[in-house]
Amino acid sequence: MSGNTNVTVVGGGYAGVMAANRLTRRDDVNVTLINPRTAFVHRIRLHQQAAGTGEAVVEYRDVLAEGVRLVADTVTRIDAAGRGVSLASGGTLGYDHLIYAVGSGSAAPEVPGAAEFTHQVSTLEEARRLWSALHATPSSAVVTVVGAGPTGIETAAELAERGRSVTLVCGAELGPYLHARGRRSVARRLAALGVTVLAGPGTEATAVTRDAVRLRDGRELPSAVTVWTAGFGVPDLAARSGLSTDAVGRLLTDETLTSVDDERIVAAGDSAAPSGLPPRMSCQAAMPLGARAADTVLSRIADEPPATFNQVFGAQCISLGRDAGIFQFADKYDVAVWLSIAGGPGAKLKELVCTGVVKQLAKEAHRPGGYRLHLLTRGDTRRRLLRAA
Ligand SMILES: Cc1cc2nc3c(=O)[nH]c(=O)nc-3n(C[C@H](O)[C@H](O)[C@H](O)COP(=O)(O)OP(=O)(O)OC[C@H]3O[C@@H](n4cnc5c(N)ncnc54)[C@H](O)[C@@H]3O)c2cc1C
């Protein structure tokens, strides 16, 4: 064994890969990334994977630094006291520092019938299953998408643009995050694609059967394929390992992203809850959180005080098929403002974001320490206000 410091990153999504790459700044750090698959899943393209308009799998060799050891396995337990993790394959692995970046997946739907009769698009396997289900169904059959957040809107638009007959069940409002002006623009695009949008009181799905979706107002919508996009959940690994979590199951940390239970464990991405006030679950937050988590560990190794988390959100970007999109700007409190870029330019911006994310990871792999978005100061004001509230 060398005198090097061993850092284990659990989860090879946006946050985990960013963190692992950044940790290679130091030659005396051995970085191990544990992830169930041997390829990176570019989740923000999963609706395209399901519709057959894009590929969400990226080879790790294209985004991961050469110095990172990739272990294809699943962590089943973290032993904080013993500084080790148990693997599904049966082995264990010790660490000096651990970065917890297990991300998110679909929330278990509680509506009767939803677990049995709906598809989801949160993981690669789910997206591939939805693609197969769509291919086994006549193209004229109705597809119902439940949930009108960004994932639901993107999925509905992508499928409608491919000629599917789509109903979007909003439950309440279409795109709750959007400014009214942006929402109108999205509604126009969905109408042009032929999507039936059911929004407002009474449109909450209350039951799902093999071939229908029932709404609270009593309507029963025929549905050959139903896609459930209402909400994300997180893996229960932290809770199962006896670590403190928020109510959803994200690892509870301080503002340096350090676990409130153990200085050797740092969290990033969708599975982190800094001060119990997690930022919006997004790739947009996962990348800077990954960089911050790595910096916290590097500071500890250097015996320096780690800096605090500082999230900057400026927008939400939603694709509306391949030909249109919306880039909805937000203020420093992550509240949508009147300004948005829609249509073809919106689609181009969204595509720039999707390709840019992979490029940023690759850049950090080749020049660790180059990523700087988490060092902007604007987000700090918002965190201070949130904590004071
Ligand atoms: C269809 C779709 C579209 C989206 N579009 C956008 C968008 O446009 N913009 C945006 O900002 N966000 C978007 N998101 C959300 C975004 O994908 C997530 O917020 C983001 O993936 C979170 O990154 P992460 O690194 O925290 O986790 P993930 O990307 O989920 O990665 C976590 C990794 O950890 C692995 N893992 C889990 N458990 C274990 C374990 N026990 N042991 C080892 N490894 C484990 C997982 O397999 C996975 O590889 C979209 C999501 C979906 C589903």
The ligand as an SDF file (V2000), in Angstrom:
LIG
                    3D

 53 58  0  0  0  0  0  0  0  0999 V2000
  -35.4140   12.7200  -18.7660 C   0  0  0  0  0  0  0  0  0  0  0  0
  -34.6460   13.6370  -17.8470 C   0  0  0  0  0  0  0  0  0  0  0  0
  -34.2790   14.8950  -18.2980 C   0  0  0  0  0  0  0  0  0  0  0  0
  -33.5600   15.7590  -17.4700 C   0  0  0  0  0  0  0  0  0  0  0  0
  -33.2110   16.9960  -17.9370 N   0  0  0  0  0  0  0  0  0  0  0  0
  -32.5130   17.8190  -17.1630 C   0  0  0  0  0  0  0  0  0  0  0  0
  -32.0980   19.0810  -17.6550 C   0  0  0  0  0  0  0  0  0  0  0  0
  -32.3800   19.4450  -18.7950 O   0  0  0  0  0  0  0  0  0  0  0  0
  -31.3550   19.8870  -16.8370 N   0  0  0  0  0  0  0  0  0  0  0  0
  -31.0090   19.5140  -15.5810 C   0  0  0  0  0  0  0  0  0  0  0  0
  -30.3360   20.3030  -14.8980 O   0  0  0  0  0  0  0  0  0  0  0  0
  -31.3980   18.3210  -15.0700 N   0  0  0  0  0  0  0  0  0  0  0  0
  -32.1440   17.4710  -15.8310 C   0  0  0  0  0  0  0  0  0  0  0  0
  -32.5260   16.2370  -15.3450 N   0  0  0  0  0  0  0  0  0  0  0  0
  -32.1690   15.8860  -13.9420 C   0  0  0  0  0  0  0  0  0  0  0  0
  -30.7450   15.3560  -13.8830 C   0  0  0  0  0  0  0  0  0  0  0  0
  -30.5730   14.2960  -14.7720 O   0  0  0  0  0  0  0  0  0  0  0  0
  -30.3690   14.8980  -12.4770 C   0  0  0  0  0  0  0  0  0  0  0  0
  -30.6750   15.9200  -11.5690 O   0  0  0  0  0  0  0  0  0  0  0  0
  -28.8910   14.5490  -12.4390 C   0  0  0  0  0  0  0  0  0  0  0  0
  -28.6850   13.3510  -13.1630 O   0  0  0  0  0  0  0  0  0  0  0  0
  -28.3240   14.4130  -11.0240 C   0  0  0  0  0  0  0  0  0  0  0  0
  -26.9640   14.1150  -11.1310 O   0  0  0  0  0  0  0  0  0  0  0  0
  -26.2280   13.2250  -10.0270 P   0  0  0  0  0  0  0  0  0  0  0  0
  -24.8000   13.1340  -10.4330 O   0  0  0  0  0  0  0  0  0  0  0  0
  -26.5610   13.7060   -8.6950 O   0  0  0  0  0  0  0  0  0  0  0  0
  -26.9040   11.7780  -10.1430 O   0  0  0  0  0  0  0  0  0  0  0  0
  -27.1070   10.7590  -11.3400 P   0  0  0  0  0  0  0  0  0  0  0  0
  -26.8680   11.3930  -12.6430 O   0  0  0  0  0  0  0  0  0  0  0  0
  -28.4200   10.1510  -11.0570 O   0  0  0  0  0  0  0  0  0  0  0  0
  -25.9470    9.7000  -11.0920 O   0  0  0  0  0  0  0  0  0  0  0  0
  -25.9090    8.8890   -9.9500 C   0  0  0  0  0  0  0  0  0  0  0  0
  -25.1210    7.6240  -10.2770 C   0  0  0  0  0  0  0  0  0  0  0  0
  -24.9580    6.8740   -9.0740 O   0  0  0  0  0  0  0  0  0  0  0  0
  -25.1810    5.5060   -9.3540 C   0  0  0  0  0  0  0  0  0  0  0  0
  -25.5770    4.8170   -8.1260 N   0  0  0  0  0  0  0  0  0  0  0  0
  -26.7770    4.8550   -7.4900 C   0  0  0  0  0  0  0  0  0  0  0  0
  -26.7500    4.0710   -6.3940 N   0  0  0  0  0  0  0  0  0  0  0  0
  -25.5010    3.5710   -6.3230 C   0  0  0  0  0  0  0  0  0  0  0  0
  -24.8670    2.6760   -5.4200 C   0  0  0  0  0  0  0  0  0  0  0  0
  -25.4990    2.1840   -4.3570 N   0  0  0  0  0  0  0  0  0  0  0  0
  -23.5740    2.3160   -5.6520 N   0  0  0  0  0  0  0  0  0  0  0  0
  -22.9120    2.8250   -6.7170 C   0  0  0  0  0  0  0  0  0  0  0  0
  -23.4720    3.6730   -7.6100 N   0  0  0  0  0  0  0  0  0  0  0  0
  -24.7520    4.0270   -7.4160 C   0  0  0  0  0  0  0  0  0  0  0  0
  -26.2780    5.5430  -10.4210 C   0  0  0  0  0  0  0  0  0  0  0  0
  -26.3490    4.3340  -11.1330 O   0  0  0  0  0  0  0  0  0  0  0  0
  -25.8050    6.7230  -11.2750 C   0  0  0  0  0  0  0  0  0  0  0  0
  -24.8970    6.3000  -12.2620 O   0  0  0  0  0  0  0  0  0  0  0  0
  -33.2270   15.3460  -16.1550 C   0  0  0  0  0  0  0  0  0  0  0  0
  -33.5890   14.0770  -15.6970 C   0  0  0  0  0  0  0  0  0  0  0  0
  -34.2890   13.2290  -16.5280 C   0  0  0  0  0  0  0  0  0  0  0  0
  -34.6640   11.8610  -16.0250 C   0  0  0  0  0  0  0  0  0  0  0  0
  1  2  1  0
  2  3  1  0
  2 52  2  0
  3  4  2  0
  4  5  1  0
  4 50  1  0
  5  6  2  0
  6  7  1  0
  6 13  1  0
  7  8  2  0
  7  9  1  0
  9 10  1  0
 10 11  2  0
 10 12  1  0
 12 13  2  0
 13 14  1  0
 14 15  1  0
 14 50  1  0
 15 16  1  0
 16 17  1  0
 16 18  1  0
 18 19  1  0
 18 20  1  0
 20 21  1  0
 20 22  1  0
 22 23  1  0
 23 24  1  0
 24 25  2  0
 24 26  1  0
 24 27  1  0
 27 28  1  0
 28 29  2  0
 28 30  1  0
 28 31  1  0
 31 32  1  0
 32 33  1  0
 33 34  1  0
 33 48  1  0
 34 35  1  0
 35 36  1  0
 35 46  1  0
 36 37  1  0
 36 45  1  0
 37 38  2  0
 38 39  1  0
 39 40  1  0
 39 45  2  0
 40 41  1  0
 40 42  2  0
 42 43  1  0
 43 44  2  0
 44 45  1  0
 46 47  1  0
 46 48  1  0
 48 49  1  0
 50 51  2  0
 51 52  1  0
 52 53  1  0
M  END
$$$$
